Amino acid sequence: MRDLSTSYLGLPLRTPLIVGSCGLTNTVESIQSFAENGAGAVVLKSLFEEQIAAEFAHNLDQYQADYPEAFDYIRGYTRTSALDEYLDLIAAAKNAVDIPIIASINCLSAKEWMAFAASVQKAGAAAIELNISFLPSDPNLTCAAIEKQYFDIVHQVSDLISIPVALKMSPYAPALANLISRLSWTGKVAGFVLFNRHYRPDIALEQMQVTQADMFSTAGDMIEPLRWIALLSARIERDFAASTGVHDGSGLIKQILAGAAAVQVVSTLYKNGAGQLTRMLKELESWMNERGYERLADFRGALSHRPVGNPAAFERIQFMKQFGGMA
Ligand SMILES: Cc1cc2nc3c(=O)[nH]c(=O)nc-3n(C[C@H](O)[C@H](O)[C@H](O)COP(=O)(O)O)c2cc1C
């Protein structure tokens, strides 16, 4: 038996595999099944800022108390609301399993939804993952304006809660390395999840219609998180969790070699069921056995940007060598 434990956001995890935010973490039964199959933690499906704001607005005339207590006040008469169900799920899951339950909020602004973050903490969430996703498609939206939203959210939410905050980053975030670095200097972000996978459009040629592209990732998609975790984990003293395209044990091992403290999986669980966690952890363990590694720390980050001795390995973005001779 190898030691697969890790530390993520200051939380001790028994394994580095986290079930990422998605509909699969919506019930206590499925969370129990993930825990039985070796998950180190689960991230609940996101509540959306708009959802929270809509329920607050619905009760606006009675929303008089100052937050953070305001949500508890509202809670008294919105017993069946989605927010209430979310808090009940946190509390029930916390009772049912001995792994951390991480709440998730999909947000774009520092507005009244933040009162809800305090309730999430009260309900027993071990940490909160904020999914801040701007698609910078508006030509008038500047990098400075986008960055300000990140900082406003981080500063204000951390004034309301004491549990660790993780930021799930968009691959479209401006000047990614610099932004993550400056966010880490605030001292208010315990870790970064790279990356969120957005809804993706496609075009159906037969119907001449815009459709939804496959919502599940493929194993090849893990390369971008791999590159960025390798580039940043050795230079920024925060925990990094890989998310997107990790489908099997080899993907898990590669992300840890790049420097990930934890690895989130979603698509592979939709495709292969909760047992995939056990299979991935077995692969990790037998790989560690073959190489004589006792614990994750023995090889975590061994192939990140710094130790690899060839920074260009992760920084190269042109295919010069491969395509140079092609007609
Ligand atoms: C059906 C489905 C629902 C998802 N719901 C959420 C969500 O509520 N919040 C969130 O932050 N990410 C959500 N995601 C994104 C996943 O957490 C994850 O970042 C993404 O699927 C990439 O990981 P994967 O390659 O392991 O699937 C969802 C993904 C899928 C496939």
The ligand as an ORCA input file, in Angstrom:
! r2SCAN-3c Opt
* xyz 0 1
  C     -22.660     17.550    -17.320
  C     -21.642     18.507    -16.753
  C     -22.037     19.436    -15.800
  C     -21.109     20.355    -15.280
  N     -21.502     21.258    -14.337
  C     -20.589     22.129    -13.812
  C     -20.950     23.048    -12.801
  O     -22.093     23.121    -12.344
  N     -19.994     23.876    -12.320
  C     -18.704     23.843    -12.768
  O     -17.857     24.607    -12.271
  N     -18.326     22.962    -13.727
  C     -19.234     22.126    -14.247
  N     -18.852     21.237    -15.211
  C     -17.453     21.250    -15.672
  C     -16.649     20.198    -14.908
  O     -16.563     20.474    -13.527
  C     -15.216     20.105    -15.457
  O     -14.527     21.325    -15.226
  C     -15.184     19.796    -16.945
  O     -16.140     18.817    -17.293
  C     -13.799     19.309    -17.357
  O     -13.440     18.141    -16.660
  P     -13.520     16.684    -17.367
  O     -12.664     16.762    -18.570
  O     -13.016     15.737    -16.327
  O     -14.949     16.464    -17.729
  C     -19.761     20.329    -15.738
  C     -19.387     19.375    -16.691
  C     -20.297     18.484    -17.207
  C     -19.856     17.479    -18.236
*
